[in-house]
């Protein structure tokens, strides 16, 4: 689709940053935010959060849970949003009857099924 502007398509003008929207934003300042600003959900940062998530998994599979398991899960899932991990555990048990592992949780989160 061509426009009356220089014989370029909208896609070509967008690639060159010369659309009407680009012109309207010309001169505006850009404020960069940290990666944490967009997502303020609690994250797995300690054994306490990991233990609570293991308790959730235990509701599905009856697994043993204790300080060593919590420490391992806290290390493997450090920095992941607690809510996303819990949703990934639930999603795992919708798909599988096998015990969930941190790798399963990470895979489900990364494929977007637990956002």
N, CA, C and O atoms as a Tinker XYZ file with bonds, in Angstrom:
   460  protein
     1  N      0.839000   -1.172000    0.000000    73     2
     2  CA     0.000000    0.000000    0.000000    64     1     3
     3  C      0.882000    1.233000    0.000000    63     2     4     5
     4  O      1.706000    1.404000    0.899000    81     3
     5  N      0.730000    2.063000   -0.957000    73     3     6
     6  CA     1.522000    3.279000   -1.085000    64     5     7
     7  C      0.800000    4.450000   -0.458000    63     6     8     9
     8  O     -0.428000    4.470000   -0.367000    81     7
     9  N      1.578000    5.426000   -0.027000    73     7    10
    10  CA     1.007000    6.662000    0.489000    64     9    11
    11  C      1.467000    7.798000   -0.418000    63    10    12    13
    12  O      2.242000    7.593000   -1.351000    81    11
    13  N      0.976000    8.993000   -0.124000    73    11    14
    14  CA     1.362000   10.123000   -0.946000    64    13    15
    15  C      2.709000   10.703000   -0.516000    63    14    16    17
    16  O      3.183000   11.662000   -1.124000    81    15
    17  N      3.327000   10.142000    0.512000    73    15    18
    18  CA     4.576000   10.667000    1.055000    64    17    19
    19  C      5.780000   10.045000    0.372000    63    18    20    21
    20  O      6.137000    8.904000    0.663000    81    19
    21  N      6.397000   10.766000   -0.514000    73    19    22
    22  CA     7.661000   10.363000   -1.147000    64    21    23
    23  C      7.572000    9.045000   -1.906000    63    22    24    25
    24  O      8.612000    8.470000   -2.226000    81    23
    25  N      6.407000    8.550000   -2.202000    73    23    26
    26  CA     6.282000    7.308000   -2.938000    64    25    27
    27  C      6.721000    6.086000   -2.166000    63    26    28    29
    28  O      6.954000    5.036000   -2.765000    81    27
    29  N      6.844000    6.191000   -0.838000    73    27    30
    30  CA     7.254000    5.060000   -0.008000    64    29    31
    31  C      6.028000    4.435000    0.650000    63    30    32    33
    32  O      5.041000    5.118000    0.923000    81    31
    33  N      6.101000    3.145000    0.896000    73    31    34
    34  CA     5.023000    2.481000    1.623000    64    33    35
    35  C      5.122000    2.861000    3.096000    63    34    36    37
    36  O      6.135000    3.399000    3.544000    81    35
    37  N      4.058000    2.574000    3.840000    73    35    38
    38  CA     4.084000    2.851000    5.277000    64    37    39
    39  C      5.213000    2.077000    5.953000    63    38    40    41
    40  O      5.893000    2.611000    6.829000    81    39
    41  N      5.414000    0.830000    5.555000    73    39    42
    42  CA     6.481000    0.011000    6.135000    64    41    43
    43  C      7.854000    0.629000    5.873000    63    42    44    45
    44  O      8.717000    0.626000    6.751000    81    43
    45  N      8.053000    1.156000    4.667000    73    43    46
    46  CA     9.331000    1.797000    4.348000    64    45    47
    47  C      9.530000    3.058000    5.187000    63    46    48    49
    48  O     10.626000    3.310000    5.688000    81    47
    49  N      8.466000    3.849000    5.339000    73    47    50
    50  CA     8.566000    5.061000    6.169000    64    49    51
    51  C      8.797000    4.701000    7.633000    63    50    52    53
    52  O      9.549000    5.384000    8.328000    81    51
    53  N      8.154000    3.628000    8.107000    73    51    54
    54  CA     8.350000    3.202000    9.494000    64    53    55
    55  C      9.791000    2.761000    9.717000    63    54    56    57
    56  O     10.384000    3.074000   10.749000    81    55
    57  N     10.355000    2.038000    8.756000    73    55    58
    58  CA    11.740000    1.595000    8.862000    64    57    59
    59  C     12.702000    2.774000    8.909000    63    58    60    61
    60  O     13.757000    2.692000    9.537000    81    59
    61  N     12.346000    3.861000    8.256000    73    59    62
    62  CA    13.177000    5.063000    8.242000    64    61    63
    63  C     12.812000    6.028000    9.369000    63    62    64    65
    64  O     13.408000    7.099000    9.483000    81    63
    65  N     11.836000    5.655000   10.205000    73    63    66
    66  CA    11.367000    6.483000   11.318000    64    65    67
    67  C     10.840000    7.826000   10.838000    63    66    68    69
    68  O     11.145000    8.866000   11.420000    81    67
    69  N     10.049000    7.796000    9.774000    73    67    70
    70  CA     9.489000    9.058000    9.272000    64    69    71
    71  C      7.975000    8.966000    9.092000    63    70    72    73
    72  O      7.430000    9.534000    8.145000    81    71
    73  N      7.290000    8.257000    9.989000    73    71    74
    74  CA     5.832000    8.214000    9.953000    64    73    75
    75  C      5.284000    9.425000   10.702000    63    74    76    77
    76  O      6.044000   10.152000   11.342000    81    75
    77  N      3.984000    9.646000   10.629000    73    75    78
    78  CA     3.365000   10.764000   11.350000    64    77    79
    79  C      3.579000   10.619000   12.857000    63    78    80    81
    80  O      3.815000   11.611000   13.546000    81    79
    81  N      3.500000    9.393000   13.370000    73    79    82
    82  CA     3.731000    9.162000   14.797000    64    81    83
    83  C      5.153000    9.493000   15.201000    63    82    84    85
    84  O      5.391000   10.048000   16.273000    81    83
    85  N      6.118000    9.142000   14.319000    73    83    86
    86  CA     7.515000    9.473000   14.592000    64    85    87
    87  C      7.695000   10.985000   14.647000    63    86    88    89
    88  O      8.398000   11.509000   15.511000    81    87
    89  N      7.052000   11.673000   13.715000    73    87    90
    90  CA     7.167000   13.127000   13.671000    64    89    91
    91  C      6.543000   13.763000   14.922000    63    90    92    93
    92  O      7.067000   14.750000   15.438000    81    91
    93  N      5.434000   13.206000   15.408000    73    91    94
    94  CA     4.783000   13.737000   16.606000    64    93    95
    95  C      5.657000   13.535000   17.845000    63    94    96    97
    96  O      5.614000   14.342000   18.773000    81    95
    97  N      6.446000   12.466000   17.862000    73    95    98
    98  CA     7.302000   12.183000   19.015000    64    97    99
    99  C      8.660000   12.863000   18.925000    63    98   100   101
   100  O      9.439000   12.808000   19.877000    81    99
   101  N      8.949000   13.485000   17.829000    73    99   102
   102  CA    10.235000   14.129000   17.608000    64   101   103
   103  C     10.508000   15.144000   18.711000    63   102   104   105
   104  O      9.683000   16.020000   18.968000    81   103
   105  N     11.636000   15.033000   19.347000    73   103   106
   106  CA    12.014000   15.977000   20.400000    64   105   107
   107  C     11.563000   15.571000   21.797000    63   106   108   109
   108  O     11.985000   16.184000   22.777000    81   107
   109  N     10.722000   14.561000   21.909000    73   107   110
   110  CA    10.310000   14.116000   23.242000    64   109   111
   111  C     11.449000   13.355000   23.890000    63   110   112   113
   112  O     12.221000   12.671000   23.217000    81   111
   113  N     11.546000   13.483000   25.217000    73   111   114
   114  CA    12.604000   12.758000   25.917000    64   113   115
   115  C     12.176000   11.310000   26.118000    63   114   116   117
   116  O     10.989000   10.993000   26.184000    81   115
   117  N     13.156000   10.465000   26.211000    73   115   118
   118  CA    12.923000    9.046000   26.424000    64   117   119
   119  C     13.359000    8.714000   27.833000    63   118   120   121
   120  O     14.477000    9.036000   28.233000    81   119
   121  N     12.484000    8.072000   28.587000    73   119   122
   122  CA    12.803000    7.666000   29.942000    64   121   123
   123  C     12.966000    6.155000   29.972000    63   122   124   125
   124  O     12.023000    5.410000   29.708000    81   123
   125  N     14.154000    5.723000   30.292000    73   123   126
   126  CA    14.413000    4.296000   30.391000    64   125   127
   127  C     14.088000    3.822000   31.794000    63   126   128   129
   128  O     14.351000    4.523000   32.771000    81   127
   129  N     13.520000    2.640000   31.892000    73   127   130
   130  CA    13.212000    2.062000   33.192000    64   129   131
   131  C     14.003000    0.783000   33.353000    63   130   132   133
   132  O     14.416000    0.165000   32.372000    81   131
   133  N     14.209000    0.395000   34.589000    73   131   134
   134  CA    14.895000   -0.855000   34.864000    64   133   135
   135  C     14.003000   -2.034000   34.534000    63   134   136   137
   136  O     12.784000   -1.886000   34.439000    81   135
   137  N     14.589000   -3.180000   34.363000    73   135   138
   138  CA    13.809000   -4.369000   34.017000    64   137   139
   139  C     12.863000   -4.760000   35.146000    63   138   140   141
   140  O     11.831000   -5.379000   34.888000    81   139
   141  N     13.186000   -4.419000   36.381000    73   139   142
   142  CA    12.335000   -4.761000   37.519000    64   141   143
   143  C     11.099000   -3.861000   37.597000    63   142   144   145
   144  O     10.104000   -4.239000   38.215000    81   143
   145  N     11.147000   -2.691000   36.987000    73   143   146
   146  CA    10.033000   -1.754000   37.090000    64   145   147
   147  C      8.765000   -2.303000   36.467000    63   146   148   149
   148  O      7.672000   -2.030000   36.962000    81   147
   149  N      8.882000   -3.058000   35.409000    73   147   150
   150  CA     7.707000   -3.556000   34.708000    64   149   151
   151  C      7.039000   -4.720000   35.433000    63   150   152   153
   152  O      5.828000   -4.905000   35.313000    81   151
   153  N      7.788000   -5.486000   36.163000    73   151   154
   154  CA     7.256000   -6.689000   36.803000    64   153   155
   155  C      7.654000   -6.700000   38.271000    63   154   156   157
   156  O      8.793000   -7.015000   38.616000    81   155
   157  N      6.713000   -6.355000   39.119000    73   155   158
   158  CA     7.008000   -6.255000   40.549000    64   157   159
   159  C      6.470000   -7.436000   41.346000    63   158   160   161
   160  O      6.315000   -7.354000   42.564000    81   159
   161  N      6.184000   -8.537000   40.649000    73   159   162
   162  CA     5.684000   -9.711000   41.351000    64   161   163
   163  C      6.760000  -10.274000   42.264000    63   162   164   165
   164  O      7.947000  -10.176000   41.955000    81   163
   165  N      6.353000  -10.874000   43.403000    73   163   166
   166  CA     7.341000  -11.518000   44.283000    64   165   167
   167  C      8.087000  -12.600000   43.515000    63   166   168   169
   168  O      7.515000  -13.302000   42.682000    81   167
   169  N      9.359000  -12.717000   43.809000    73   167   170
   170  CA    10.226000  -13.665000   43.108000    64   169   171
   171  C     10.790000  -14.696000   44.072000    63   170   172   173
   172  O     10.865000  -14.475000   45.281000    81   171
   173  N     11.183000  -15.825000   43.506000    73   171   174
   174  CA    11.831000  -16.854000   44.309000    64   173   175
   175  C     13.204000  -16.312000   44.678000    63   174   176   177
   176  O     14.072000  -16.151000   43.820000    81   175
   177  N     13.390000  -16.032000   45.962000    73   175   178
   178  CA    14.649000  -15.448000   46.412000    64   177   179
   179  C     15.204000  -16.152000   47.644000    63   178   180   181
   180  O     16.338000  -15.898000   48.049000    81   179
   181  N     14.419000  -17.025000   48.234000    73   179   182
   182  CA    14.892000  -17.690000   49.447000    64   181   183
   183  C     14.282000  -19.083000   49.553000    63   182   184   185
   184  O     13.420000  -19.470000   48.764000    81   183
   185  N     14.750000  -19.815000   50.541000    73   183   186
   186  CA    14.211000  -21.146000   50.788000    64   185   187
   187  C     12.748000  -21.085000   51.190000    63   186   188   189
   188  O     11.993000  -22.019000   50.918000    81   187
   189  N     12.337000  -19.998000   51.834000    73   187   190
   190  CA    10.938000  -19.880000   52.261000    64   189   191
   191  C      9.991000  -19.920000   51.060000    63   190   192   193
   192  O      9.018000  -20.675000   51.060000    81   191
   193  N     10.276000  -19.105000   50.031000    73   191   194
   194  CA     9.427000  -19.115000   48.837000    64   193   195
   195  C      9.472000  -20.480000   48.147000    63   194   196   197
   196  O      8.448000  -20.995000   47.700000    81   195
   197  N     10.672000  -21.055000   48.069000    73   195   198
   198  CA    10.813000  -22.366000   47.419000    64   197   199
   199  C     10.053000  -23.438000   48.205000    63   198   200   201
   200  O      9.435000  -24.316000   47.603000    81   199
   201  N     10.090000  -23.380000   49.531000    73   199   202
   202  CA     9.379000  -24.362000   50.339000    64   201   203
   203  C      7.875000  -24.267000   50.106000    63   202   204   205
   204  O      7.193000  -25.289000   50.027000    81   203
   205  N      7.355000  -23.045000   49.995000    73   203   206
   206  CA     5.926000  -22.872000   49.732000    64   205   207
   207  C      5.546000  -23.447000   48.368000    63   206   208   209
   208  O      4.477000  -24.038000   48.217000    81   207
   209  N      6.416000  -23.275000   47.386000    73   207   210
   210  CA     6.150000  -23.837000   46.058000    64   209   211
   211  C      6.260000  -25.356000   46.066000    63   210   212   213
   212  O      5.508000  -26.033000   45.365000    81   211
   213  N      7.188000  -25.898000   46.852000    73   211   214
   214  CA     7.287000  -27.354000   46.994000    64   213   215
   215  C      6.049000  -27.915000   47.688000    63   214   216   217
   216  O      5.595000  -29.014000   47.370000    81   215
   217  N      5.512000  -27.163000   48.627000    73   215   218
   218  CA     4.275000  -27.601000   49.284000    64   217   219
   219  C      3.145000  -27.662000   48.265000    63   218   220   221
   220  O      2.303000  -28.558000   48.325000    81   219
   221  N      3.120000  -26.720000   47.334000    73   219   222
   222  CA     2.111000  -26.732000   46.265000    64   221   223
   223  C      2.287000  -27.982000   45.402000    63   222   224   225
   224  O      1.311000  -28.660000   45.081000    81   223
   225  N      3.527000  -28.285000   45.029000    73   223   226
   226  CA     3.798000  -29.485000   44.229000    64   225   227
   227  C      3.420000  -30.745000   44.998000    63   226   228   229
   228  O      2.915000  -31.707000   44.419000    81   227
   229  N      3.666000  -30.733000   46.303000    73   227   230
   230  CA     3.336000  -31.895000   47.135000    64   229   231
   231  C      1.839000  -32.150000   47.172000    63   230   232   233
   232  O      1.405000  -33.287000   47.358000    81   231
   233  N      1.051000  -31.104000   46.996000    73   231   234
   234  CA    -0.402000  -31.292000   46.956000    64   233   235
   235  C     -0.792000  -32.152000   45.756000    63   234   236   237
   236  O     -1.824000  -32.822000   45.786000    81   235
   237  N      0.017000  -32.138000   44.707000    73   235   238
   238  CA    -0.244000  -32.956000   43.522000    64   237   239
   239  C      0.359000  -34.349000   43.634000    63   238   240   241
   240  O     -0.285000  -35.340000   43.288000    81   239
   241  N      1.594000  -34.423000   44.117000    73   239   242
   242  CA     2.300000  -35.706000   44.022000    64   241   243
   243  C      2.761000  -36.295000   45.349000    63   242   244   245
   244  O      3.389000  -37.353000   45.351000    81   243
   245  N      2.478000  -35.662000   46.456000    73   243   246
   246  CA     2.820000  -36.220000   47.758000    64   245   247
   247  C      4.312000  -36.284000   48.045000    63   246   248   249
   248  O      4.735000  -37.051000   48.910000    81   247
   249  N      5.111000  -35.505000   47.350000    73   247   250
   250  CA     6.563000  -35.543000   47.515000    64   249   251
   251  C      7.006000  -35.125000   48.914000    63   250   252   253
   252  O      6.302000  -34.404000   49.622000    81   251
   253  N      8.184000  -35.594000   49.290000    73   251   254
   254  CA     8.806000  -35.147000   50.529000    64   253   255
   255  C      9.350000  -33.745000   50.300000    63   254   256   257
   256  O      9.830000  -33.426000   49.212000    81   255
   257  N      9.274000  -32.931000   51.307000    73   255   258
   258  CA     9.841000  -31.597000   51.180000    64   257   259
   259  C     10.533000  -31.241000   52.478000    63   258   260   261
   260  O     10.069000  -31.590000   53.564000    81   259
   261  N     11.609000  -30.567000   52.357000    73   259   262
   262  CA    12.394000  -30.190000   53.520000    64   261   263
   263  C     13.398000  -29.121000   53.157000    63   262   264   265
   264  O     13.366000  -28.588000   52.048000    81   263
   265  N     14.284000  -28.801000   54.072000    73   263   266
   266  CA    15.210000  -27.693000   53.827000    64   265   267
   267  C     16.166000  -27.940000   52.660000    63   266   268   269
   268  O     16.520000  -26.999000   51.950000    81   267
   269  N     16.585000  -29.178000   52.452000    73   267   270
   270  CA    17.512000  -29.452000   51.345000    64   269   271
   271  C     16.810000  -29.303000   49.992000    63   270   272   273
   272  O     17.362000  -28.718000   49.061000    81   271
   273  N     15.611000  -29.829000   49.894000    73   271   274
   274  CA    14.837000  -29.685000   48.648000    64   273   275
   275  C     14.540000  -28.213000   48.381000    63   274   276   277
   276  O     14.654000  -27.740000   47.251000    81   275
   277  N     14.158000  -27.497000   49.435000    73   275   278
   278  CA    13.853000  -26.071000   49.277000    64   277   279
   279  C     15.088000  -25.296000   48.833000    63   278   280   281
   280  O     14.988000  -24.409000   47.986000    81   279
   281  N     16.246000  -25.618000   49.390000    73   279   282
   282  CA    17.484000  -24.927000   49.001000    64   281   283
   283  C     17.804000  -25.188000   47.528000    63   282   284   285
   284  O     18.202000  -24.276000   46.804000    81   283
   285  N     17.631000  -26.430000   47.092000    73   283   286
   286  CA    17.914000  -26.773000   45.693000    64   285   287
   287  C     16.949000  -26.050000   44.749000    63   286   288   289
   288  O     17.375000  -25.502000   43.733000    81   287
   289  N     15.666000  -26.045000   45.075000    73   287   290
   290  CA    14.679000  -25.366000   44.231000    64   289   291
   291  C     14.908000  -23.856000   44.244000    63   290   292   293
   292  O     14.758000  -23.202000   43.212000    81   291
   293  N     15.268000  -23.299000   45.392000    73   291   294
   294  CA    15.542000  -21.857000   45.469000    64   293   295
   295  C     16.705000  -21.490000   44.557000    63   294   296   297
   296  O     16.670000  -20.460000   43.883000    81   295
   297  N     17.728000  -22.327000   44.537000    73   295   298
   298  CA    18.888000  -22.077000   43.673000    64   297   299
   299  C     18.501000  -22.186000   42.195000    63   298   300   301
   300  O     18.874000  -21.338000   41.385000    81   299
   301  N     17.757000  -23.228000   41.854000    73   299   302
   302  CA    17.407000  -23.480000   40.449000    64   301   303
   303  C     16.419000  -22.447000   39.903000    63   302   304   305
   304  O     16.475000  -22.097000   38.724000    81   303
   305  N     15.521000  -21.962000   40.752000    73   303   306
   306  CA    14.456000  -21.057000   40.286000    64   305   307
   307  C     14.653000  -19.618000   40.744000    63   306   308   309
   308  O     13.734000  -18.805000   40.647000    81   307
   309  N     15.829000  -19.300000   41.236000    73   307   310
   310  CA    16.110000  -17.970000   41.775000    64   309   311
   311  C     15.753000  -16.873000   40.760000    63   310   312   313
   312  O     16.174000  -16.911000   39.603000    81   311
   313  N     14.979000  -15.915000   41.220000    73   311   314
   314  CA    14.607000  -14.774000   40.384000    64   313   315
   315  C     13.350000  -14.949000   39.559000    63   314   316   317
   316  O     12.860000  -13.984000   38.973000    81   315
   317  N     12.820000  -16.155000   39.501000    73   315   318
   318  CA    11.576000  -16.385000   38.745000    64   317   319
   319  C     10.400000  -15.892000   39.590000    63   318   320   321
   320  O     10.425000  -16.026000   40.813000    81   319
   321  N      9.374000  -15.329000   38.958000    73   319   322
   322  CA     8.195000  -14.885000   39.716000    64   321   323
   323  C      7.502000  -16.072000   40.392000    63   322   324   325
   324  O      7.215000  -17.078000   39.742000    81   323
   325  N      7.236000  -15.954000   41.696000    73   323   326
   326  CA     6.600000  -17.043000   42.462000    64   325   327
   327  C      5.281000  -17.470000   41.827000    63   326   328   329
   328  O      4.994000  -18.662000   41.723000    81   327
   329  N      4.490000  -16.505000   41.408000    73   327   330
   330  CA     3.185000  -16.806000   40.813000    64   329   331
   331  C      3.345000  -17.621000   39.525000    63   330   332   333
   332  O      2.582000  -18.553000   39.271000    81   331
   333  N      4.340000  -17.258000   38.721000    73   331   334
   334  CA     4.583000  -17.987000   37.476000    64   333   335
   335  C      5.053000  -19.407000   37.764000    63   334   336   337
   336  O      4.682000  -20.341000   37.053000    81   335
   337  N      5.868000  -19.575000   38.803000    73   335   338
   338  CA     6.335000  -20.919000   39.165000    64   337   339
   339  C      5.157000  -21.777000   39.624000    63   338   340   341
   340  O      5.035000  -22.934000   39.222000    81   339
   341  N      4.295000  -21.213000   40.462000    73   339   342
   342  CA     3.123000  -21.958000   40.935000    64   341   343
   343  C      2.222000  -22.345000   39.767000    63   342   344   345
   344  O      1.736000  -23.474000   39.695000    81   343
   345  N      2.004000  -21.399000   38.849000    73   343   346
   346  CA     1.182000  -21.692000   37.666000    64   345   347
   347  C      1.835000  -22.763000   36.788000    63   346   348   349
   348  O      1.144000  -23.599000   36.205000    81   347
   349  N      3.162000  -22.732000   36.696000    73   347   350
   350  CA     3.874000  -23.730000   35.886000    64   349   351
   351  C      3.775000  -25.114000   36.516000    63   350   352   353
   352  O      3.646000  -26.110000   35.804000    81   351
   353  N      3.833000  -25.185000   37.837000    73   351   354
   354  CA     3.663000  -26.477000   38.519000    64   353   355
   355  C      2.283000  -27.037000   38.212000    63   354   356   357
   356  O      2.145000  -28.215000   37.882000    81   355
   357  N      1.269000  -26.199000   38.319000    73   355   358
   358  CA    -0.099000  -26.618000   38.020000    64   357   359
   359  C     -0.211000  -27.072000   36.568000    63   358   360   361
   360  O     -0.806000  -28.113000   36.287000    81   359
   361  N      0.353000  -26.301000   35.651000    73   359   362
   362  CA     0.313000  -26.655000   34.235000    64   361   363
   363  C      1.029000  -27.978000   33.980000    63   362   364   365
   364  O      0.572000  -28.785000   33.171000    81   363
   365  N      2.138000  -28.201000   34.659000    73   363   366
   366  CA     2.863000  -29.465000   34.495000    64   365   367
   367  C      1.954000  -30.647000   34.830000    63   366   368   369
   368  O      1.926000  -31.635000   34.096000    81   367
   369  N      1.216000  -30.549000   35.930000    73   367   370
   370  CA     0.357000  -31.658000   36.330000    64   369   371
   371  C     -0.907000  -31.770000   35.488000    63   370   372   373
   372  O     -1.611000  -32.777000   35.561000    81   371
   373  N     -1.198000  -30.763000   34.701000    73   371   374
   374  CA    -2.259000  -30.908000   33.698000    64   373   375
   375  C     -1.755000  -31.765000   32.534000    63   374   376   377
   376  O     -2.542000  -32.440000   31.871000    81   375
   377  N     -0.446000  -31.736000   32.290000    73   375   378
   378  CA     0.158000  -32.420000   31.155000    64   377   379
   379  C      0.745000  -33.784000   31.501000    63   378   380   381
   380  O      0.818000  -34.664000   30.644000    81   379
   381  N      1.162000  -33.961000   32.749000    73   379   382
   382  CA     1.990000  -35.120000   33.078000    64   381   383
   383  C      1.652000  -35.681000   34.445000    63   382   384   385
   384  O      1.161000  -34.974000   35.326000    81   383
   385  N      1.924000  -36.961000   34.602000    73   383   386
   386  CA     1.737000  -37.597000   35.904000    64   385   387
   387  C      3.068000  -37.760000   36.624000    63   386   388   389
   388  O      3.104000  -38.238000   37.758000    81   387
   389  N      4.170000  -37.365000   35.974000    73   387   390
   390  CA     5.499000  -37.504000   36.547000    64   389   391
   391  C      5.816000  -36.315000   37.458000    63   390   392   393
   392  O      5.311000  -35.215000   37.236000    81   391
   393  N      6.644000  -36.529000   38.473000    73   391   394
   394  CA     6.980000  -35.425000   39.388000    64   393   395
   395  C      7.615000  -34.242000   38.648000    63   394   396   397
   396  O      8.439000  -34.421000   37.751000    81   395
   397  N      7.220000  -33.065000   39.035000    73   395   398
   398  CA     7.736000  -31.842000   38.412000    64   397   399
   399  C      9.141000  -31.562000   38.930000    63   398   400   401
   400  O      9.452000  -31.790000   40.099000    81   399
   401  N      9.966000  -31.069000   38.041000    73   399   402
   402  CA    11.328000  -30.680000   38.376000    64   401   403
   403  C     11.517000  -29.218000   37.967000    63   402   404   405
   404  O     10.751000  -28.710000   37.148000    81   403
   405  N     12.520000  -28.535000   38.519000    73   403   406
   406  CA    12.736000  -27.136000   38.140000    64   405   407
   407  C     12.872000  -26.930000   36.625000    63   406   408   409
   408  O     12.418000  -25.914000   36.100000    81   407
   409  N     13.485000  -27.875000   35.928000    73   407   410
   410  CA    13.622000  -27.736000   34.470000    64   409   411
   411  C     12.258000  -27.713000   33.788000    63   410   412   413
   412  O     12.061000  -26.979000   32.819000    81   411
   413  N     11.307000  -28.518000   34.292000    73   411   414
   414  CA     9.952000  -28.494000   33.739000    64   413   415
   415  C      9.316000  -27.127000   33.953000    63   414   416   417
   416  O      8.671000  -26.583000   33.057000    81   415
   417  N      9.504000  -26.582000   35.146000    73   415   418
   418  CA     8.931000  -25.279000   35.488000    64   417   419
   419  C      9.498000  -24.198000   34.576000    63   418   420   421
   420  O      8.750000  -23.390000   34.025000    81   419
   421  N     10.813000  -24.183000   34.418000    73   419   422
   422  CA    11.457000  -23.180000   33.570000    64   421   423
   423  C     10.983000  -23.289000   32.135000    63   422   424   425
   424  O     10.712000  -22.276000   31.490000    81   423
   425  N     10.882000  -24.505000   31.630000    73   423   426
   426  CA    10.424000  -24.724000   30.254000    64   425   427
   427  C      9.000000  -24.195000   30.057000    63   426   428   429
   428  O      8.713000  -23.541000   29.054000    81   427
   429  N      8.117000  -24.476000   31.008000    73   427   430
   430  CA     6.718000  -24.029000   30.893000    64   429   431
   431  C      6.648000  -22.507000   30.961000    63   430   432   433
   432  O      5.894000  -21.890000   30.209000    81   431
   433  N      7.427000  -21.895000   31.854000    73   431   434
   434  CA     7.433000  -20.432000   31.950000    64   433   435
   435  C      7.948000  -19.832000   30.652000    63   434   436   437
   436  O      7.363000  -18.879000   30.136000    81   435
   437  N      9.031000  -20.374000   30.121000    73   435   438
   438  CA     9.627000  -19.804000   28.909000    64   437   439
   439  C      8.751000  -19.983000   27.671000    63   438   440   441
   440  O      8.815000  -19.168000   26.751000    81   439
   441  N      7.937000  -21.033000   27.634000    73   439   442
   442  CA     7.050000  -21.180000   26.483000    64   441   443
   443  C      5.791000  -20.344000   26.635000    63   442   444   445
   444  O      4.956000  -20.299000   25.732000    81   443
   445  N      5.652000  -19.668000   27.800000    73   443   446
   446  CA     4.560000  -18.734000   27.987000    64   445   447
   447  C      3.266000  -19.331000   28.492000    63   446   448   449
   448  O      2.245000  -18.643000   28.503000    81   447
   449  N      3.267000  -20.573000   28.907000    73   447   450
   450  CA     2.035000  -21.207000   29.367000    64   449   451
   451  C      1.702000  -20.837000   30.802000    63   450   452   453
   452  O      0.610000  -21.152000   31.274000    81   451
   453  N      2.612000  -20.179000   31.509000    73   451   454
   454  CA     2.358000  -19.861000   32.911000    64   453   455
   455  C      2.624000  -18.385000   33.206000    63   454   456   457
   456  O      3.287000  -18.058000   34.190000    81   455
   457  N      2.117000  -17.511000   32.372000    73   455   458
   458  CA     2.330000  -16.087000   32.602000    64   457   459
   459  C      1.156000  -15.434000   33.250000    63   458   460
   460  O      1.184000  -14.231000   33.510000    81   459
